[in-house]
Structure formats: C-alpha cells, structure tokens
Amino acid sequence: MKIIIDDACYTYDEIFSQFGEIVAMAGRDIDADSVKDADILIVRSRTQVNAQLLSGSTVKFVGSTVAGLEHIDERYLRANHIEFFSAQGCNSMAVAEFVIATIVNLADKHNFNYQDKTLGIIGVGNVGSRLAAKAELLGISTLLNDPIRQENEALPDFVDLDTALRADIVTFHTPLTFDGQYPSFKLLNKHNFHHITDQTILFNAARGGVIDETIWQQTPTLENIIDCWENEPIINKNLQKTAYLASPHIAGHSVDAKFMGSFMVYQALCDFLAEPQQDNIKHLINPGNLTLKSDNLLDALNEVYDFKQDTAAIKSIENFEIYRRNYPIRYEWHHYSAKIALPIV
C-alpha cells in the first residue's frame, strides 16, 4: 500500500509506517503525478484536494491532519466514493491558549484588569468552547455568538453578532464558509465594522477572509492580533506593521495539536482498513517533567512560550512558510508544573 503524506505531518513515519510504503513531500509539491498510483493521501492545509489532484488516481482514503476544510473538495470525494477524514478540533487547545496568553500580556501592557473586560467569542465550536471555559476560569465575562449552535441547541445565553462585536475584546473562531444561511466570509464587513472602536482588541485566529482586511487596515483599534490572513503567505503588510502580534497561522501549532492531528487520522485509517491500533502510538508525546519557575500568571505563560517571537520571525514575510515548517517546540500547558494555577480545562 502506497501512502503519500505531507512531510509536515507530525511523526508521520512512526504513526503511519504500519500501513505500507510512505512517500513524504512538502504539501505544496503534492500533485496529480505524485498521487496517481497512491492508495492513501494524508495532507495538511497546503494541498488542494480536488478533481485536478485526484482524477485518475487510485487514492481511496484522504486524511487531513488540520482542522480547516477549505482545501478539501468534499463534494468530489463523496461523488467518487473516496473516504475522507478531517482532524476537527485537534488544535483547539493550542489556539485557546494563544488567545488567553495574549490577553494576559495585553492586560499588562495597557494596565487593565482582564476580569473587568468582556470577551466576544464569535464561533463557539471546538476552539471557541475551550476558550470560553478558560476565560471563565480567569473570571472574564464572555459574549458567545454562534447562530448555528443557537438555532440547533436553543442556547439562551448566546448573543447576536452585533452584541458580540461590541465586546472589549473580540475574537473570531469560525470556519471559512461561503454559502448557507450563515456564511462566514467577510463576517466582519462594512455593515458592522462600526462596532469596532479605537478601544477594541481584535483577534483573527480563525481563517483569513473572515474579516475584511481592506476595512480593518483603515480602522483604529487598541490592538490587533492576526494569526490568519487573506492570501497567505502574501500577507497584508499594513496590518502586519500595526499588529501587536502578526503571526504566520501558527496559533494551533503546538506539538500536542500536530500530534493529535496525525493521531486522529491514524485512528480513522485503522477503522477504514479494519486494522488494530498500536497502543504505543498514543504515547508518542512525552516531554518529561516540565516545571515553571515563575510565580505569576503573566511570566508563567511567557515562560511556556512567548508568542512575540513568532511576530519577529516573519518581520520579513518571505519567512512565512519557512517558519511554519520549522516552528519551535511548544507544549501545551497541561504538561507543566507551576507555582500558580494555570487555566487548564
């Protein structure tokens, strides 16, 4: 059995070698010629999986080790009876930690108490739910907006989009969708950007295209935090210059998240092939005893990982893809022993 796999997939050789021959390559280099005689295709976000790639190939299973879906033509896969699995939620903890760590740093920079602020979370799925739980642990009031969930689950505490946009801190965690009753493409646009003021802290840790960047770059805010960009890796230089954090779509790039993406696809592939899972696979992450020296939350979180280094790394945007492929080791908070209580849920 031949497996074509993005070489950025975490520990791909150890996880997938039981299934057959592995051919690893950069995601952008995976093309129709390379997959034509493959049985299994495992990708990240840089490979467009569609008819142009797969037509005439022998691929019968596609696994995506990232949470996003915009690189996948699911309709084509269904029509051609190709099994598909996406690692939805694999990076949710990592992104929630990115947002919380940034809020704690901004509270220090601007000398405010984050417990006095409201946090508008737009999109309360895997990431938004984890973020809301962490915010609650820290005593931050949340305004939750997710019309699909609210409609399907009759959630009384959710708010409409305009209300969420009026929060002190506004953060987006939606998928990128273009149709349906609630498309997220340019969800923040000329009709509602007036809710964003010069005292708003605005995050995009969702997908590029969720916020209209042409308006954003002209709108004064207290701070911008931008991890997801339109036209990646050719990012908006005006927004990059003014952002508190301007990172190369790495909020979800913890070691844990990358492992979980591969592991979830591994589990799905075992099910598809009716093969047993190997017990050792689930224990591949073992960083040992990690201890934090700091006795306050701000310093402890920065001791775990300082996200400012990611902004510095792509000061030259030519480094965007290079840095993503060579991202520093970053473990999630639950691996650490600390003198203070970390917001772990």
PyMOL commands that set and color helices and strands:
alter all, ss='L'
color gray80, all
select helices_A, chain A and resi 12-19+27-29+32-35+51-54+74-79+92-110+114-116+126-138+147-153+161-165+193-195+213-216+237-242+255-273+279-283+297-304+308-313+317-325+333-335
alter helices_A, ss='H'
color red, helices_A
select strands_A, chain A and resi 2-6+21-25+40-43+61-64+83-86+118-122+141-145+169-172+201-204+223-226+245-246+290-291+336-337
alter strands_A, ss='S'
color yellow, strands_A
deselect
rebuild
show_as cartoon
